[in-house]
Structures are given as structure tokens and as C-alpha cells.
Amino acid sequence: MTEKQRTLRFAPSPNGYLHLGHVYSALRNRELAERLGGRLLLRMEDIDTARCTPRFEEQILKDLNWLGISWQGAVRRQSAHFSGYRKALDRLRDMGLVYPAFVTRAQIRSHVAEYERQGTSWPRDPDGSPLYPGNERSLPDGDLAASLEAGQPFAWRLDMEKACSLAAQDITWSEEGRGPSGETGAITANPRAWGDVILARKDTPTSYHLSVVVDDALQDITDIVRGHDLFHATSVHRLLQVLLELPEPRYRHHALLVDGSGRKLSKSDGDTAVSALRRNGLSADEVIRICETGARI
């Protein structure tokens, strides 16, 4: 049997300009695709239709072309595939694993602040955000129906305990790179650390967690190369892959480019945007050299 062609993807969000951290990740993806004799795909993760704009996408495409970073096939735009994510969400709903939650982020922060004023710390996810309290997991039918009928905004949350129990196995992933603390090899996933994560909202039928696993399966992604900031999120992705019976890719997480103060680069850092560096006279080779050396910016 012929081995399946190795396929990687670079997946920026067009809610800002391409910066050096993105370029570093794109280069790592291209490097591995070339080494494996595989292919590199481009995906626009634009489910946030309010912040993601055609202007940013156009500039990202221009920057990638200027840098000489190419890809195979058509660009996949998540905003054109909401129906597919909705089907995945519906499947999880049919399994009894998701529920509507009406508490807002502001209300959660207020609840946590009040709790911690009593001198006890509130549990937080690996990104440092307070875990959702979970008090709406078993809303009485009457209260639930009234909230839905009133048109209150809500999020579809994954019942993490039910989901982990249904998976009924130790979930792992193959880490061919290294995690933030040097983790490598067979990594045991810990999705419970994230609590009841949001999988969709009333007006957006998906979230990053849900759309990324659906897309990776549909695009036959065999190898995922991405930054340390998404290492722990892999636990949630592997759980969803098990629940939805999706294939398991190989993972390779890499260190992040940081600025002179050791802070990771972000889209708010306009001086590290590729378009800004280009206007300031840097050549494509110079931009790539900065990324390849991993130097602090």
C-alpha cells in the first residue's frame, strides 16, 4: 500500500497584518513539507467575520507571495464552510455533549472576582483564563426554554466530564517537536484542564477548537506545525477528534518569536508586520533571515 502523502497547512487569521511570528511558522511548515516530499496548504481561519476582513486577507496573500512562500491548491476560507461545522456541532448535540450557556465572560469575571475576594483562588485554564463555573450545565427545562424564547445570546459549551467519560480511553498525541517544557514523544492529553470549552455561539456555528479539527480532517492534514501557544489546546483537539471519529495528525510545536523584552509577537505590534518592514526597506531575504535566526526583534 502506498503511504499517504504528507500534508501540512499554514492557517493565519485575517484579522490583522502578517507579522514575523506568522512568517516563522509558515517557514517551519514549508521546511517540513519539503523535507517530507509533501504539500503545503493555505487556510484562512476567518470565522470571526466582524474582525476578519478581505483587506487583511489580501495583504496576507501579498506578503506571502513577496516572501516566496507558496502553497498548493485553492485557499480554504472557514467562513465559507459554516454548514460543515454546524453538522459536527449537531452530532455532538445528538450525543448529549453540548449545552447552551447564557452567562457572559463579564459575568464569569465578576463571579470569579467575588469568589477570590474570599481568599480562595479560582481554577484557570492553561491560558490563564478562569474556568466557566458550569452552573448552567443542568438548567431546568423551563428556565432553558424561557431563555431561548427570549432570544438571549448564548454559547454552546462542551460538557467536559461527559465528553471525557464517553471517550473512555487515555487520549494521547504524537509530539514530534517539543512542548514549552520540552515535552516530546507520546503526550497524554488533559482536556479537563480547559473545563467546559465553547464550541459555538448562537450567531456563529463554530469556534476555533471545532473548526480546526473539522478542517484538518477534511483537508487530509497529516502533520500540524504550530507554536507553543497552542500546545495545551491540542488536548481539546484530540478529544474532539476521538468523539467525532476524525483521524489523528502528527503534531510538531515550535518556540515563538519574541521581542526584545521576551514578549511574544502579536498583531498589535505594527513594527513587526511584514508590510511595515517592507515599507522600511527590508528585502524578503532579510525578513526571512530574521525569522530563521530566531533572533529577538
C-alpha positions, -999 to +999 in steps of 0.1 A: +000+000+000+013+034-009+019+057+020-005+086+022+010+119+010+020+141+039+000+173+040+006+204+061-012+237+064-004+273+073-036+288+088-035+326+096-065+346+107-071+377+085-079+399+115-046+418+113-014+420+093+010+391+089+039+396+113+073+379+118+058+353+142+035+341+114+063+341+089+084+319+112+056+293+115+050+294+077+087+287+071+086+258+096+056+243+077+073+248+043+105+233+055+089+202+068+066+198+037+097+200+015+116+175+037+088+150+036+081+155-001+046+166+009+024+195+002+016+228+020-020+242+020-032+276+030-063+282+051-078+314+062-093+310+097-119+337+094-148+325+115-148+359+132-165+377+104-166+410+123-128+413+127-116+393+097-117+414+065-109+410+028-083+438+032-063+419+057-066+386+037-054+404+006-024+418+024-015+384+038-016+369+004+006+397-010+031+393+019+034+355+014+039+359-023+065+386-017+084+363+007+083+334-019+061+312+003+038+292-019+011+267-013-008+241-033-044+242-043-071+268-035-072+288-003-098+274+021-118+301+039-136+289+070-163+315+066-175+295+035-179+263+054-201+271+084-226+244+074-199+217+079-190+229+113-227+231+122-231+194+113-202+185+136-218+205+164-252+188+158-235+155+161-221+164+195-255+177+205-272+144+195-246+127+217-258+149+246-224+165+250-231+202+245-255+226+262-264+263+259-248+286+284-261+322+288-235+335+313-213+362+297-175+365+301-181+397+321-204+378+344-179+350+348-151+375+357-174+392+382-183+358+398-146+348+400-136+381+414-162+378+442-151+343+449-114+352+451-122+381+474-129+354+500-092+344+498-095+313+476-081+311+441-104+301+412-092+274+388-079+286+355-072+270+321-037+266+306-040+301+290-048+316+324-085+323+319-109+314+347-128+282+341-166+285+334-184+277+367-207+251+350-238+261+368-259+261+336-250+225+327-283+213+342-307+241+338-343+232+345-362+228+312-385+257+320-356+281+326-338+269+295-369+273+273-376+308+287-341+320+280-341+306+244-375+320+237-364+354+250-336+354+224-308+357+250-274+353+234-256+321+244-227+298+237-227+261+231-204+246+256-189+211+257-198+191+288-162+181+295-169+154+321-194+137+299-172+140+269-142+126+286-162+097+301-177+089+267-142+089+251-134+062+277-097+060+269-065+076+276-061+102+248-026+109+236-009+126+207+024+121+190+046+152+196+074+152+171+086+187+181+089+199+217+064+215+240+070+246+262+087+225+289+105+201+265+076+176+262+081+152+233+070+117+221+037+103+233+019+131+252-011+123+274-039+148+267-056+166+296-087+182+282-103+186+316-078+214+323-099+235+299-133+230+316-165+233+295-150+250+265-171+270+240-177+251+207-200+276+190-222+307+197-258+315+188-247+336+159-215+317+149-219+279+145-183+271+154-153+280+174-115+277+168-114+243+185-143+229+165-134+243+131-098+234+132-104+197+138-131+196+112-109+213+086-078+193+094-098+161+087-114+174+055-081+186+042-063+154+050-038+172+072-012+146+084+012+169+101+004+200+122+032+225+128+023+254+151+036+275+180+039+266+217+009+288+224-013+261+210+004+231+227-020+227+255-051+233+232-041+200+215-057+182+244-091+196+234-085+190+197-076+153+203-107+148+224-129+163+197-111+141+171-119+110+192-155+120+197-161+128+160-141+098+148-116+120+129-081+110+120-052+118+143-025+140+128+011+142+140+020+174+159+051+194+159+051+225+182+078+252+180+090+281+200+076+315+194+095+345+182+097+372+209+105+409+211+134+425+229+115+422+262+108+385+257+072+390+249+057+370+220+049+390+189+013+400+182-008+417+156-008+448+177+030+451+171+028+471+139+066+474+136+069+436+131+043+434+104+058+422+071+042+451+052+057+476+076+092+460+073+089+460+036+080+498+035+110+504+057+133+490+031+139+454+042+142+428+015+123+395+016+156+377+022+163+399+052+129+393+067+133+356+063+168+358+078+155+375+109+129+346+113+154+319+105+179+330+131+152+332+158+166+365+169+147+387+193+131+416+174 
